[in-house]
């Protein structure tokens, strides 16, 4: 869905990130949720340094992105934003109460159980790779990631999605797994590799990714700035 500059929904995203982070920054999760639910939105891009200014910290006290604003509501944290979108628009949560609760459960599992060891892996492999403690820590960190991936793969089995139809839980889990892009770790589990590929093949994801990447190439329409 084209981003509508007149929309009441505004998200903030970075206008530059290192190459390794392109396609992975957390505004992509929010864009994907908005696309899945058919919501118009506009984007305000943050230049480097702007995220630390008082005006942005009033929305995001930790000086990060994305943020989400709609009317009087302002949110930060991609998980909270995706959950809000899923709860207020059709398309990402089942109608059945029990299935709905399980979908929310998987959002939290993605962020708390799976993303934490993956973030640790990013520290030793990217952000602190040159530090003397990174190389000795790496085997244990990789082992923890593999343990979580193995458990997830066992649960998923040959199912298409985590619990019935595609939900916000799948959106968040796939977003988290994509952070291992290029590491070869997800590819060791064929069922997870196919799972991620199914998510990436969804039209809503493809549109969200294209818009996300356009913000870094200068191809985003002027009204996005």
KOLVOPA-592715 format. One record per residue (C-alpha): residue in three letters; x negated, y negated, z negated. Coordinates in steps of 0.25 Angstrom, whole numbers, plus 5000, padded with zeros to 4 digits. Layout:
@kemar: ALA	c1: X	c2: Y	c3: Z
...
//
This chain:
@kemar: UNK	c1: 5000	c2: 5000	c3: 5000
@kemar: UNK	c1: 4994	c2: 4986	c3: 5004
@kemar: UNK	c1: 4990	c2: 4978	c3: 4992
@kemar: UNK	c1: 5001	c2: 4967	c3: 4990
@kemar: UNK	c1: 4995	c2: 4953	c3: 4986
@kemar: UNK	c1: 5009	c2: 4950	c3: 4981
@kemar: UNK	c1: 5010	c2: 4962	c3: 4972
@kemar: UNK	c1: 5012	c2: 4959	c3: 4957
@kemar: UNK	c1: 5002	c2: 4970	c3: 4954
@kemar: UNK	c1: 4988	c2: 4966	c3: 4954
@kemar: UNK	c1: 4975	c2: 4974	c3: 4951
@kemar: UNK	c1: 4961	c2: 4969	c3: 4949
@kemar: UNK	c1: 4950	c2: 4977	c3: 4956
@kemar: UNK	c1: 4935	c2: 4974	c3: 4958
@kemar: UNK	c1: 4930	c2: 4968	c3: 4971
@kemar: UNK	c1: 4917	c2: 4976	c3: 4970
@kemar: UNK	c1: 4912	c2: 4988	c3: 4964
@kemar: UNK	c1: 4899	c2: 4997	c3: 4967
@kemar: UNK	c1: 4901	c2: 5006	c3: 4979
@kemar: UNK	c1: 4902	c2: 5019	c3: 4970
@kemar: UNK	c1: 4914	c2: 5013	c3: 4963
@kemar: UNK	c1: 4922	c2: 5009	c3: 4976
@kemar: UNK	c1: 4934	c2: 5018	c3: 4977
@kemar: UNK	c1: 4933	c2: 5021	c3: 4962
@kemar: UNK	c1: 4936	c2: 5008	c3: 4954
@kemar: UNK	c1: 4948	c2: 5009	c3: 4946
@kemar: UNK	c1: 4957	c2: 4999	c3: 4953
@kemar: UNK	c1: 4959	c2: 5011	c3: 4963
@kemar: UNK	c1: 4967	c2: 5019	c3: 4953
@kemar: UNK	c1: 4976	c2: 5007	c3: 4951
@kemar: UNK	c1: 4977	c2: 5005	c3: 4966
@kemar: UNK	c1: 4980	c2: 5020	c3: 4969
@kemar: UNK	c1: 4991	c2: 5019	c3: 4958
@kemar: UNK	c1: 4998	c2: 5007	c3: 4964
@kemar: UNK	c1: 4997	c2: 5013	c3: 4978
@kemar: UNK	c1: 5003	c2: 5026	c3: 4973
@kemar: UNK	c1: 5015	c2: 5019	c3: 4967
@kemar: UNK	c1: 5017	c2: 5009	c3: 4979
@kemar: UNK	c1: 5013	c2: 4997	c3: 4972
@kemar: UNK	c1: 5008	c2: 4984	c3: 4978
@kemar: UNK	c1: 4997	c2: 4977	c3: 4971
@kemar: UNK	c1: 4986	c2: 4967	c3: 4973
@kemar: UNK	c1: 4971	c2: 4967	c3: 4969
@kemar: UNK	c1: 4963	c2: 4956	c3: 4963
@kemar: UNK	c1: 4948	c2: 4959	c3: 4965
@kemar: UNK	c1: 4938	c2: 4956	c3: 4954
@kemar: UNK	c1: 4924	c2: 4952	c3: 4958
@kemar: UNK	c1: 4913	c2: 4957	c3: 4950
@kemar: UNK	c1: 4912	c2: 4950	c3: 4936
@kemar: UNK	c1: 4927	c2: 4945	c3: 4937
@kemar: UNK	c1: 4931	c2: 4958	c3: 4929
@kemar: UNK	c1: 4924	c2: 4952	c3: 4917
@kemar: UNK	c1: 4930	c2: 4938	c3: 4917
@kemar: UNK	c1: 4940	c2: 4935	c3: 4906
@kemar: UNK	c1: 4952	c2: 4934	c3: 4916
@kemar: UNK	c1: 4950	c2: 4949	c3: 4920
@kemar: UNK	c1: 4947	c2: 4954	c3: 4906
@kemar: UNK	c1: 4960	c2: 4948	c3: 4902
@kemar: UNK	c1: 4966	c2: 4960	c3: 4911
@kemar: UNK	c1: 4955	c2: 4970	c3: 4909
@kemar: UNK	c1: 4947	c2: 4968	c3: 4896
@kemar: UNK	c1: 4936	c2: 4977	c3: 4900
@kemar: UNK	c1: 4933	c2: 4969	c3: 4913
@kemar: UNK	c1: 4936	c2: 4981	c3: 4923
@kemar: UNK	c1: 4946	c2: 4983	c3: 4934
@kemar: UNK	c1: 4957	c2: 4986	c3: 4938
@kemar: UNK	c1: 4968	c2: 4978	c3: 4931
@kemar: UNK	c1: 4982	c2: 4978	c3: 4935
@kemar: UNK	c1: 4992	c2: 4967	c3: 4934
@kemar: UNK	c1: 5007	c2: 4967	c3: 4937
@kemar: UNK	c1: 5016	c2: 4956	c3: 4931
@kemar: UNK	c1: 5013	c2: 4954	c3: 4916
@kemar: UNK	c1: 5006	c2: 4968	c3: 4915
@kemar: UNK	c1: 4991	c2: 4969	c3: 4916
@kemar: UNK	c1: 4983	c2: 4982	c3: 4915
@kemar: UNK	c1: 4969	c2: 4987	c3: 4915
@kemar: UNK	c1: 4963	c2: 5001	c3: 4916
@kemar: UNK	c1: 4966	c2: 5009	c3: 4928
@kemar: UNK	c1: 4973	c2: 5020	c3: 4920
@kemar: UNK	c1: 4983	c2: 5011	c3: 4913
@kemar: UNK	c1: 4986	c2: 5004	c3: 4927
@kemar: UNK	c1: 4988	c2: 5017	c3: 4934
@kemar: UNK	c1: 4997	c2: 5022	c3: 4923
@kemar: UNK	c1: 5005	c2: 5009	c3: 4923
@kemar: UNK	c1: 5007	c2: 5010	c3: 4938
@kemar: UNK	c1: 5011	c2: 5024	c3: 4937
@kemar: UNK	c1: 5021	c2: 5022	c3: 4926
@kemar: UNK	c1: 5028	c2: 5010	c3: 4933
@kemar: UNK	c1: 5029	c2: 5015	c3: 4947
@kemar: UNK	c1: 5033	c2: 5028	c3: 4954
@kemar: UNK	c1: 5022	c2: 5037	c3: 4960
@kemar: UNK	c1: 5012	c2: 5041	c3: 4950
@kemar: UNK	c1: 5020	c2: 5047	c3: 4938
@kemar: UNK	c1: 5030	c2: 5058	c3: 4939
@kemar: UNK	c1: 5044	c2: 5056	c3: 4934
@kemar: UNK	c1: 5044	c2: 5067	c3: 4925
@kemar: UNK	c1: 5040	c2: 5063	c3: 4911
@kemar: UNK	c1: 5031	c2: 5075	c3: 4908
@kemar: UNK	c1: 5024	c2: 5074	c3: 4922
@kemar: UNK	c1: 5023	c2: 5059	c3: 4920
@kemar: UNK	c1: 5016	c2: 5061	c3: 4907
@kemar: UNK	c1: 5006	c2: 5071	c3: 4913
@kemar: UNK	c1: 5003	c2: 5061	c3: 4924
@kemar: UNK	c1: 4999	c2: 5051	c3: 4914
@kemar: UNK	c1: 4991	c2: 5061	c3: 4906
@kemar: UNK	c1: 4982	c2: 5063	c3: 4919
@kemar: UNK	c1: 4980	c2: 5049	c3: 4920
@kemar: UNK	c1: 4974	c2: 5049	c3: 4906
@kemar: UNK	c1: 4966	c2: 5062	c3: 4909
@kemar: UNK	c1: 4960	c2: 5056	c3: 4921
@kemar: UNK	c1: 4955	c2: 5043	c3: 4913
@kemar: UNK	c1: 4952	c2: 5050	c3: 4900
@kemar: UNK	c1: 4947	c2: 5064	c3: 4902
@kemar: UNK	c1: 4942	c2: 5064	c3: 4917
@kemar: UNK	c1: 4937	c2: 5049	c3: 4919
@kemar: UNK	c1: 4928	c2: 5048	c3: 4907
@kemar: UNK	c1: 4918	c2: 5059	c3: 4910
@kemar: UNK	c1: 4918	c2: 5054	c3: 4925
@kemar: UNK	c1: 4915	c2: 5040	c3: 4920
@kemar: UNK	c1: 4904	c2: 5046	c3: 4912
@kemar: UNK	c1: 4899	c2: 5052	c3: 4925
@kemar: UNK	c1: 4899	c2: 5039	c3: 4932
@kemar: UNK	c1: 4890	c2: 5033	c3: 4921
@kemar: UNK	c1: 4879	c2: 5043	c3: 4922
@kemar: UNK	c1: 4880	c2: 5044	c3: 4937
@kemar: UNK	c1: 4882	c2: 5029	c3: 4941
@kemar: UNK	c1: 4883	c2: 5019	c3: 4930
@kemar: UNK	c1: 4871	c2: 5024	c3: 4921
@kemar: UNK	c1: 4864	c2: 5033	c3: 4931
@kemar: UNK	c1: 4851	c2: 5026	c3: 4929
@kemar: UNK	c1: 4851	c2: 5027	c3: 4914
@kemar: UNK	c1: 4842	c2: 5037	c3: 4907
@kemar: UNK	c1: 4854	c2: 5044	c3: 4900
@kemar: UNK	c1: 4862	c2: 5047	c3: 4913
@kemar: UNK	c1: 4855	c2: 5058	c3: 4919
@kemar: UNK	c1: 4855	c2: 5067	c3: 4906
@kemar: UNK	c1: 4869	c2: 5064	c3: 4904
@kemar: UNK	c1: 4874	c2: 5067	c3: 4918
@kemar: UNK	c1: 4875	c2: 5082	c3: 4917
@kemar: UNK	c1: 4884	c2: 5082	c3: 4904
@kemar: UNK	c1: 4893	c2: 5071	c3: 4911
@kemar: UNK	c1: 4895	c2: 5079	c3: 4924
@kemar: UNK	c1: 4898	c2: 5091	c3: 4915
@kemar: UNK	c1: 4909	c2: 5083	c3: 4908
@kemar: UNK	c1: 4915	c2: 5078	c3: 4922
@kemar: UNK	c1: 4915	c2: 5092	c3: 4927
@kemar: UNK	c1: 4922	c2: 5097	c3: 4915
@kemar: UNK	c1: 4933	c2: 5087	c3: 4917
@kemar: UNK	c1: 4934	c2: 5090	c3: 4932
@kemar: UNK	c1: 4934	c2: 5105	c3: 4930
@kemar: UNK	c1: 4946	c2: 5103	c3: 4920
@kemar: UNK	c1: 4953	c2: 5094	c3: 4929
@kemar: UNK	c1: 4951	c2: 5103	c3: 4941
@kemar: UNK	c1: 4956	c2: 5115	c3: 4933
@kemar: UNK	c1: 4969	c2: 5108	c3: 4929
@kemar: UNK	c1: 4971	c2: 5103	c3: 4943
@kemar: UNK	c1: 4969	c2: 5116	c3: 4950
@kemar: UNK	c1: 4976	c2: 5117	c3: 4964
@kemar: UNK	c1: 4986	c2: 5106	c3: 4960
@kemar: UNK	c1: 4987	c2: 5094	c3: 4969
@kemar: UNK	c1: 4989	c2: 5084	c3: 4957
@kemar: UNK	c1: 4987	c2: 5085	c3: 4942
@kemar: UNK	c1: 5002	c2: 5086	c3: 4938
@kemar: UNK	c1: 5012	c2: 5088	c3: 4949
@kemar: UNK	c1: 5012	c2: 5076	c3: 4959
@kemar: UNK	c1: 5001	c2: 5065	c3: 4960
@kemar: UNK	c1: 5002	c2: 5056	c3: 4948
@kemar: UNK	c1: 4994	c2: 5044	c3: 4942
@kemar: UNK	c1: 4987	c2: 5055	c3: 4934
@kemar: UNK	c1: 4981	c2: 5060	c3: 4948
@kemar: UNK	c1: 4978	c2: 5046	c3: 4952
@kemar: UNK	c1: 4970	c2: 5044	c3: 4940
@kemar: UNK	c1: 4963	c2: 5057	c3: 4940
@kemar: UNK	c1: 4959	c2: 5056	c3: 4954
@kemar: UNK	c1: 4954	c2: 5042	c3: 4952
@kemar: UNK	c1: 4945	c2: 5047	c3: 4941
@kemar: UNK	c1: 4940	c2: 5059	c3: 4949
@kemar: UNK	c1: 4936	c2: 5050	c3: 4960
@kemar: UNK	c1: 4926	c2: 5043	c3: 4951
@kemar: UNK	c1: 4918	c2: 5056	c3: 4954
@kemar: UNK	c1: 4917	c2: 5053	c3: 4969
@kemar: UNK	c1: 4904	c2: 5056	c3: 4974
@kemar: UNK	c1: 4899	c2: 5064	c3: 4962
@kemar: UNK	c1: 4904	c2: 5078	c3: 4968
@kemar: UNK	c1: 4910	c2: 5081	c3: 4954
@kemar: UNK	c1: 4925	c2: 5082	c3: 4958
@kemar: UNK	c1: 4921	c2: 5089	c3: 4971
@kemar: UNK	c1: 4916	c2: 5101	c3: 4962
@kemar: UNK	c1: 4931	c2: 5103	c3: 4959
@kemar: UNK	c1: 4938	c2: 5106	c3: 4972
@kemar: UNK	c1: 4952	c2: 5104	c3: 4966
@kemar: UNK	c1: 4948	c2: 5090	c3: 4961
@kemar: UNK	c1: 4942	c2: 5086	c3: 4974
@kemar: UNK	c1: 4955	c2: 5089	c3: 4981
@kemar: UNK	c1: 4963	c2: 5082	c3: 4970
@kemar: UNK	c1: 4955	c2: 5069	c3: 4972
@kemar: UNK	c1: 4956	c2: 5070	c3: 4987
@kemar: UNK	c1: 4971	c2: 5072	c3: 4986
@kemar: UNK	c1: 4972	c2: 5059	c3: 4978
@kemar: UNK	c1: 4963	c2: 5051	c3: 4987
@kemar: UNK	c1: 4971	c2: 5056	c3: 4999
@kemar: UNK	c1: 4984	c2: 5049	c3: 4993
@kemar: UNK	c1: 4988	c2: 5037	c3: 5002
@kemar: UNK	c1: 4989	c2: 5028	c3: 4989
@kemar: UNK	c1: 4975	c2: 5032	c3: 4985
@kemar: UNK	c1: 4969	c2: 5029	c3: 4999
@kemar: UNK	c1: 4976	c2: 5015	c3: 4999
@kemar: UNK	c1: 4971	c2: 5012	c3: 4985
@kemar: UNK	c1: 4957	c2: 5016	c3: 4989
@kemar: UNK	c1: 4957	c2: 5008	c3: 5002
@kemar: UNK	c1: 4962	c2: 4995	c3: 4994
@kemar: UNK	c1: 4952	c2: 4998	c3: 4983
@kemar: UNK	c1: 4940	c2: 4999	c3: 4993
@kemar: UNK	c1: 4945	c2: 4987	c3: 5001
@kemar: UNK	c1: 4942	c2: 4978	c3: 4989
@kemar: UNK	c1: 4927	c2: 4981	c3: 4989
@kemar: UNK	c1: 4926	c2: 4979	c3: 5004
@kemar: UNK	c1: 4932	c2: 4966	c3: 5006
@kemar: UNK	c1: 4943	c2: 4972	c3: 5014
@kemar: UNK	c1: 4954	c2: 4969	c3: 5004
@kemar: UNK	c1: 4964	c2: 4959	c3: 5008
@kemar: UNK	c1: 4961	c2: 4945	c3: 5003
@kemar: UNK	c1: 4973	c2: 4944	c3: 4994
@kemar: UNK	c1: 4967	c2: 4956	c3: 4986
@kemar: UNK	c1: 4956	c2: 4947	c3: 4981
//
